[in-house]
Amino acid sequence: MSHVTTAQPEGTPTWIDLRVPDFDRALEFYGALFGWEYSEEPTQGERSATCLLRGTPVAAITQSAATTGFGWTMYFATSDCDAAAKRITEAGGTLLKGPVDVMGQGARIAIAEDSVGARFGLWEARTRIGCELVNEPGSLVRNDLLTPDPDRARTFYSAVFGYTLDLNDLMPDMDFTFLRRPDGHEIGGIFGTPAADSASTWATTFEVADTDAAARQATASGGTSTTPEDIPYGRIATLTDPAGNEFSVITRP
């Protein structure tokens, strides 16, 4: 497990949130799946809740009618949201929102699409540093970009965050590249997908204690699950919540 007590380094996934049409059902689903409790915070007429694991923020869920295709949104840490937003547009991305102050100026954020159309956010921490618990059951463990245009995506993210790229020797049959911060720390990866899978998206993965049990719980609560399978990094399954938002769960060795 990992407790986060200060703002993450530039380019590190640091926060996740989800917009759903049925707020109460989403809270019930994720509470049963991950053991989350909630601190509800009204924001401009919407219902919004910080998701808590043992009282520690790990995500947020907000009620919104406009949810089609959004799914979980991952935010990269930045020390200067405005400067990072400028690098995004210069590298061929598009700003969808912001930069703007949120959470009573607890953070400054922006929402963007990268050069291949995948949606992500920027998070400049102030009083809200982002996820304060990661890499343990019930919390965020990994994010990977799935895209049919991986070379273009690699160029974009290297330009915006200064990442270096490494091939994955454990999965030589897949078009997969690790993304590493300038200090060498791995923050995720880019998967090349078949051209038929035209949409590009950042995939969010949560750690769980038992992938098979999580798959059963998700289906019992109105979601879906693929058949759990073993990969070099653990046992994984892809789930959807009752609104159709996709994410993965993994039990690591």
Phi, psi and omega in degrees: 000162183215117174270132180254122185242350178224166180302137181288155177297157181309132175085006179268131173303125190229347181205153176220143172214167187219135175250131186224152177282327181248092187298311184296320180294322178296316179298320179295317182298308184286332174296317179291325184283315188247356183076023181285147165246172191223146171242106186279135182226108178296134180225109175049048176086347177270158170267131182218143181224138168277130180273129186241135172244114187053040177081005185248132182297130178232347183184182173216150176230133181231142177279132179199140178286331184270082184240352187302123175078001184278304182064201177288132177255128179258140181245132174273138175292143173210147177275347181213096185298319183294319179293320178295321178298321178296319179296325179299311181292324179294332181270002177103008177270179183228133174276130178258334181204138172078194008296144183209148176280139180225170176055047181059040184065024174288340177201158172244128188230166168213153173244135185219166165244139179280188185290348178248008174092008178276140185267139177203174180235167170246145183223107174264106186288137170238258176279342178252110186275349182113211177296127180258000176216126181218167172062034170213161183309130181093006182224169180296136178235334186195153171223135177224143177270127175253123185205144173281357180234065187294325182297317179296320179294319180298320178297317181298307186289330174295323180288322185282317187243000178072025180293149165259161187240137176226141174285158180258105183288339180283343181229065187293340182276356181250149175276086185227136179229130173289143170256128181234138173296165177304335178276002177095351182288129179284129180247355182155203181201174177237122177259127169279127181249161178302150182301332179296331176275076196289333184283140173258136183206147170276122181265130180260134179237131176253146174278143174224160180283334185209104183299318182295319178294321178295321178297318178294319180296318181299315181291325178293335182264010176099007176261197177226167177209142166285169175289124179304143180219156179266132174235173182302340185256000180145194179256125192230152173212151176257126184244161164232148175274179183299338178272359179090008178285128186265144175200172180238158172231148181217141168255114181276153179302000000 
